[in-house]
Amino acid sequence: MALDPRAVQTAVIISIFAGLGSLFVALRLWTRFVIIRAPGYEDYVLISSWLCAFMTVVTIGLEVHYGLGNHAADLSTYQNEMLSLNIYISISTYCASIGLTKLAILMQYQRVFPTRTFQIWNFAFIAIIVGYTIATVVACVFVCWPVQKFWKPQLEGHCINTFASWFSNAVLNIVTDLVIIALPMPVIRSLKLAKKQKWLLMGVFAFGAVVCIISIVRLHSLITVTHSSDPSFDNAPVATFSIVEINVALICASLPTLRPLLAQWIPSLNSSSLRDTHPSSSGLNNSSHRKRSSVMPSIVGGYGMPLGSLSARNRGVERLDGESFVGDDDKIRVVTRVDVSISAQRQDSCAKDGRESSTESLFRNSKLVV
């Protein structure tokens, strides 16, 4: 059977957005697991969300195969049943993916924003999202009893009011999206960052507003299909917007973690640029480092010895204010160890910066600015 133009349009759009969502998730995982080597629990939650999104794409692809976008009267009984079965599965995986993505974002908030008040509010909202996601998935699974009645309406049983269930779920989706966008804004606004960096951060977190817009457009299509007498034809826009929504949500969840990856091509995104933009702070640190590197402290009488004066030929025969120490290798070795210890400490600090999440290091470093 030839595909309806609606079905072709749905297939093309879901393929594009599924590819984009998968790409950004892959870039996030590469950044977290390979570049900074600091994966968090939220990364595993996002992987679960991506798997649910992938299942949603597969089931909607099967819907297209069984006649999505065509009129129900033109389909066989078997096609209508299989189409309804895949719609049933896709609704559950869609709700699971949306909920898990929100949970991953909030878990990242919990680690990035350390203020006590924010932690309390964020933890409370995590509990709400967990409960809300479980409730919506259970409601989707048991929308009919027996569950087979959803795709075999001739069976005896009953179904809940799908319009009320799906409409309330869509509205709650929009509300929770708005809360997730607004939650970090007061914290970001209070950070001691350059205005450009502050607006960039706010823009990254506010990108979730695109998901809200998609949810509102999807809501209109959802109202249409719940009152439709030809669901196989009218469900095509809902299926399309569902895939767009869950994959844009995955992109929004991945964007804040990609700074270490982008910094490889855009050095100004490196966390050290925070210090460079504030000479009063960075200059003090740099001059202190230069002083420690150029003068080696002496363990005798508080003298300072230039490192350049040490050589392999006369080691242990250095003159400090007219005195000479012959064979004092132990004293020089101790001093050398002090210098190495200072360098190692700085290297460990740099390594820690590299292993941390990009957003975490940015927020931590912002506190250095006074």
N, C-alpha and C positions, 0 to 999 in steps of 0.2 A: 504494500500500500504506500502510495506517495505521501511524503510528509507535507503537512499543512505549513504555509508560511509562518504561522505562529510557532509551530514546533521547531522549525529551522532557526528562527530568531532566538528562541529559548536555548536551543543547543549551542549556538554560537556564543551567546552571552555567558552562559554558565561555564563554558570551556575557558573563556578569557579570564573571568574572575577567579575561577578555581586555580588557574595557572598563576595569577598574580598573588593570591593568598598563599599558595604553596611556596612560591618564590620568597616572599617576605618571611615566612616561618623558617624556611631553610637558612636564610641569611641570619636571622636571629639565633638559630641553633648553632650555626657556624661561629658567630661572634661569641656566644656564651661558652660553648664547649671547646672551641679550638683557639680563638684569639686571646680571650681573657681567662679561659679555663676556670670559670666560676659559675657553673650552672646552679640554678636554684630550684626549689620545689615548683615555683610558678612555671618554669620551663616545661616540666613534665605535665603539668595541668594543661598548658597550651598545646602540647603534643596530643593529649587526649581530645582537646577541642578540635584540632585539625583532623584527627581520625573521624570524629563525628561529622565534621564538614565534608570530608571525603565520601563518607557513606551517604550523605544527603545528595551530593553530586551524582553518585552512582544510581541511587534510587530515582532521581529526577530524570537521569538519562534513560532509565528503564521506562519511566512514564512516557517519555517521548517515543520510545520504541513501541509501546502498547497503545498509542493513539492520543497522547496529550496534544491539545490544540485542535483536535478534530471534534465534530459533533458526536454526542453519545449515540444518536440514532444510526450513525454510519459504522459503529463498532459492534463486534460480536459480543455475546455475553461473557466469553472468556477474556476478551480484551478489556471490557469494563471492569471485571473482577480483578484482573492483574493490575490495571491502572489504579484502582482504589486501594489495593494492597500496598503498592509502592508509595502512594500518597500517605497512607497510614504510617509506614515506616519513616518516610522523610520528615513528617511532622515531629516525631519523637527525636530523631537525630538532630533536626534543626534546633529544637528547644535545648537539647543537651549541649550543643556546640555554643550557642549564644551564652548560656549560663556559665560554662567552663571558661570561656574567654573573659567574661566579666570577673570571674573569680581570680584568674591569672593576673589581670590588671590590678585588682585590689591587693593581692598578695605582694605584688611588686611595690605598690604604694607603701605597704607595711614595712618593707625593708629600706626603702629610699627615704621616707619622711620620718625622722626619729622623734618629732615633738610628741609629748605625752598626750595632749588633747587630741591631736590628729590620730594617734594610734588607737585611742579609745573609740572614736567615731568610726574609724576605718574597720576596726575589728567587729564592731556592732553591725556594720553594713555587710561585712563578709558573711556573718551569720545569717543575715536576711537573704543574701543572694544564694547561699547554700540551701536554705529552706525553700526559697522560691523556685529554684531550679529543680529540686526533687519533686516539689508539688506539681509543677507544670509537666514534667516528664511522666509522672504517674498518671496525671489527668489525661495525657495524650495516649498512653498505653491502654488505659481502661475507659476510653471514651465511650465504648459500647460493651455490653455484657450479654452474651459471650463476645469476646473481642473480634471473632470472625464476622460478626454482624456488620462491622464497618464496611467490609468489602463483599459481604454476601447479605444484602439487606432482606432477602427472603427468609432468613432464619428468624426463629422466635427469640425475643429478647427486647432490650431497650437500650437507647443511647442518650447521653446527656445532651443538653442544649449546646450544640457546637458553636453557634453564633456567640453566645454568652461566654463560653470557655475561651475561644480563640480571640475574641475582641478584648476581653479583660487581660489576657496574656500579652497581646500586642501593646495595649496601653501601659501595662506595667513595664514592659521592655523599654518603652520610650522614657518613662519616668526614671527608671534606674540608670539608663544611659546618661540622662541629664545630671543626675546626682554624681555619677562617676566622673563626668567632665568637670563639674564644679568643685568637687572635693579637694583637689590639690591646689586650686588657684590661689587661695589666701596664703598658703605656705610659700608658693613660688613668688608671689608679689612681695613678700617680706624678706626674701633672700638678698644678700649683699652682692649682687651680680651687676655686670654692665647691662645697660638697658637692652642692647641688642641681643645678648644671650638670654636675658629674662623673657623678652618677647618671643624669642625662638622657642624656648621651653614651653611657654604658655601655648604657642601655636601648635606644637607637637601634641600636647595633651588635649587641646581643644579640637584636634582633627576628628575626634570621636563624634563631633556634631554632624558629620557626614552620615554616620550610622543612624542618628536620630532622624535625619531627613528621609533616608531610605525607608526607615521603619514607618514613618508617617505615610509615605506613598504606598507602601505595602499594605498598610491598614485599610486604605480605600479599596484596594483590590480584594482584600480579605472579606470585607463587607459584601462586595459584589458576589463572590463565589459562594458565600454561605446562604445567600438568597437565590442562587441560580438553579434553574431546572436543567441546565446543561453543564455540569461541573467539569467534564472532560475538556470542554472548550474554554470555559472561563477560568480554569485553574492555571493556565499557562502564565499569566502575569504574576500570580502569587508565587509560583515556583521560581520564576526568574528573579524576582525581588528578594526571595528568601536566600538564594545563592549569593546574590550581590551583597546582601546585608551581612551574612556570616563571614564572608571573605574580607570585606572591608573592615569588619571588627578584628579579624586576625591581623590585618595590616596595621591597624591602630595600636594593637597590643605589641607589635614587633618594633615599630618605629623608635620608641625611646631607648631601645637597647642597641641600636646600630651605630652609635657614635664611634666606638673603637674601630669599626670596619671602615667608616667614612673618613676617619682621621688618617688612614693610610694614604688617602689621596688629597685630603684637605687638612693640612697640618694645623690650621687655626682652630680646629675643633678639639685639639688635644687639650687635656685638662691643665697642662702647664701654661696655656695661654691666659688663664685667669691671673696668674702671677705677673705675666708680662704686661698686662694692662694696668697694673698698679705698681709703679716703680718704687714707691715708698716702702712697700712691703717686700717686693722681690729683691730690690737692691740691697736691703739689709741682709737677707738670707744669702745672696750671692757673695757679698763682701765677706761675710763670716766664713763662708766656704773657702774663698780664696785665701783668707788669712790662715786657716787651718792647713791648707794644702801647701802653702809656700814656706811656712815656718814650723819646724819640728820642735815641740817642747822638750826641754832638757830635764832630767831627773835630778840634776845637781844644781842647787842654788838658783833655780828659776831662770836659767839662761835659755835663749832661743837660738837654734842652729839652723841656718838655711839648708834646705834639702840639697841644693846644688853643690854644697861643699863636700858631700859624702861621695866617696868613690871606692871602687872595689880594691884599689891599690893600697890606700892608706886607711882602710877601715880600722877603727880602734885606736887611731893616732891623731884624733881631731883635737885642736886647741880651742879651749873655751876660756876667754879672758886671761890668757897667759898660762893656763894650766894644760897639761897634757895627760891623756889617759892611754896607757899602753896595755893592750891586751884586754880592754874592757868590752869584749864582744857582747857579753851578757847585757850590759847597760844599753848598748845601741840596739840590740835585738828587742829589748823591752819597749824602747821608744818606737821602733818600727811597728811593733804590734799595736801600739796605741793608735797610730796613724791608719793602719789597715782596718782596725776596728771601726773607726769613724767612717771610712769609705764603705765598709760593708753595711753599716747601719743605713747610710744613704741609699745604697743599692737595694737593701731589703725594703726600704720605704717606697722606692720607685717600682719595685716588683709588686708590692702590695697594690699600688695605684693601678698597675696594669691588669692585676687579677680581678679587681673589683668591677662591678657593673659601671658602665659609663655614667649613668645618671647618678649612682651613688657617689662616685668620686667627684663629680661636678658639684653636688650639694655639699659634700664634706669640705672641698676646697673653697667654696664660697664663704665659709665661715672664717677663713683666714683674712678676708678683706675687712679692714676697719675704717 
